[in-house]
Amino acid sequence: MLIENDVDDILIDVCWAMSYLSDGGEDRIPLIMETGVMPRLVQLLQHPNIAVSVPCLRSIGNIVTGTDDQTQAVINSGALDALNNIIYHKKKTVRKEVCWSLSNITAGNAQQIQVCMDLGLIDKLINVLMNDDQEIKKEAVWAVSNCTAGATFEQFVQLVSKGILQALTSVLRMKEARILAVALEGIENILKSGKAHFMQVRLS
């Protein structure tokens, strides 16, 4: 396949083509997965030329908008380790794309959220949300808030200890309604989980 080529100009064109194909909806994702291209996409995430790595990031982000099984296949390919290595990349474009890709993964099931936690990715996302450029924070808030939708109570306890509430409340100073809604939804999910657990304890 052309994506195995090492010539930057060829890789750039092929990787962008892959990103456009992966953006075609759920019908196209299985076709891409069947090509066996995932390991190469993951490898290219750390390519020194961001003109190569960014479309690979976009492709992976598109693929993990699919089913939990498709997301798991991406995780199994080593994508989280690669994303973990570049989440603090010096280029804002890369950091933004990493946060967007992770936002689709943290929207997955509890097991997938746990892998992100075990790798320290949630800690890094919280740090990005607290301290990075505002443009990057707008992507990071989705990744942080999304993990509250599928987390277990035990995971909520860990997330709170990591500072997720402080990170989400820090976003409330922004004036964009959509970003505020995302942060508030995350906070609400945390509070609902705590209330549900408290009620369960009282009734037991």
N, C-alpha and C positions, 0 to 999 in steps of 0.2 A: 504494500500500500504506500501511497505517496507520503503519508504521515510518518513513515519510518525514515524519510529522507532527513539529512542533516543540513541541507542548504536553507538558510533563514528565509529567503524570498519565497521558496516553495512551501516551507512550513507555515508561513504567515497566511498564504492564500488557502492552503488546505485547512488550517485550523479555523479560519473565519468561515469557510464553507461548512465545516462541521458545526459551528455555532449556529449558523442559519438553519441548517437541517434539524438540529435538536430543538429549535424554537418553533417547530411545526405542530406541536400538540402531542397528546398521548399516543397517537397512532404511530408517530415516527420514532419515539423513544425505544420501543422494543427492537426496531430495525437497526438502530445504531448500536444497541447493546449486543446484538447478535454478531456484529462485525468483529467483536473482540478488541475494540479500539481503546477501551477504558484504561488499561495499564499504560498505554502510550500517552494518553491525555494527562494522566496523573504525573507521569515522568516529566512532561513538558511544562507542568505548573511551575517548576523551578528553573525554567530556561532563563538564561541571563538577559535575553531580549524580550522585553515586556510586550512587544508586538506579537510575539508567539504565545506567551503565557496568558495574556488577557483573553484572547478568544477561547483558549482551553478552559479558563475559569468560567467563561460564559457558557460553554458547552456543558460543563459539569453542573453549573447552577440550573441550567435548563432541564437536564436529565433528572435531577433530584426534585423537580416539581411533580414528578410522576408518582407512582404508587410507593408504599413503604418497601415493597420487595425490590423495586428499581433503585430506591435510595440505598437499601442495604447492599445491593450489588456494587454501588459506587463506594460505599464504606469498605466493603470487602476488598476493593481494588487498591486500598491504601490512600484514598483521597484525603481523609481526615489528617493523617500524618503530614501530607504535603501541604495542606491548608494551614496546619499548625505552624509549619516552618516559615510561611510567608505572610502570616496575619499582621506582622509588624513591619512589612516591607516599606522601604523608604519612599516608594511611589504611591501617592494617594489613590491613583486609579486601581492599583493592585489591591490595596487595603479595602477599598470600596467594593470591589468585585468579590473578594474573599468573604466579607460580611454578608453580601447578598447570597452567595452560595450557601453559607452556613445557615442563613435564615430559613432556607428551604429544608435543611437537614434537621435543625432544631424543632421544626414543625412536625417531625415524625413521631414515632412511638417512644415509649419510656425507655426501651432498650437502646435506641439510637441516641436519645438524650444522655443516657448514662455514659455511653462511649465518649461523647463530647466532654462530659464532666471529667471522666477518668483521664483524658488526655490533657486536661487543663485549658481546653478551648473556651469553656464558659468563663473561667477566670479572666482570660485574655479579652473576651468580648465585653465583659463588664468594665475592664480597664479602658478599652477603646471607647466605650460609651461614656465613661467619666472624663476622659482626658484628651481624646483625639479632636481633630478638626470637625466643625459642625456638619460639614457635608458627609463625613464618614459616620458621624453619630446617627445620622438619619437612616443609614443602612443597619448599623449595629443595633439600634433599638428594636428593629424587627426580629433580629436573631435572638436577642435577649428575651423579648416578650414572648416570642413564639414557643420557647421551651416551657413556658408556664401552662400551655394548653394541654400538653400530654404528660406532664410530670406526675409522679406519684407523691404522696404526702412526704415520704422519706426524702425524696429528691427536693421537694420544696424546702425542707429543713436545711438541707445542704446549700441550696441556692440562697436562702436568706443569710446563712452564715458567711457566704461568699460576698455579700453586699449587693444582692440584686435589687433590693428595695431602694437603697440609696442611689443606685445607678438609674433606675427607672424614674424616681422622683426628680433626679437632676434634669431630666428631659422636660419636665413640666415648665421650665423657664422658656422653652422655645414657643414660638407663636404660631406654628403651623398646626392647623386643626387635625390633620391626618396623623401627624407624629404624636400629638397629645393623646389622640384616641388609642393609638397602639400602646403607648406607655401605660395609660389608665387601664386598658384591658389586662395587661400583665399584672398590674397591682391588684386589680379586682380578682383575678384568678388565684393569686397568692392568698388573699384575704378569705376567699370562698373555701379554699382548701383547709385553712386553719380553722374556720368556723365549723366545717363538716367534721373535722377530726375531733374538735372539742365536743360537739354534740354526740358523736359516737362514743367518746370516753364517758360522758355523763350518763348515757343510756346503758352502758355495759356494767 
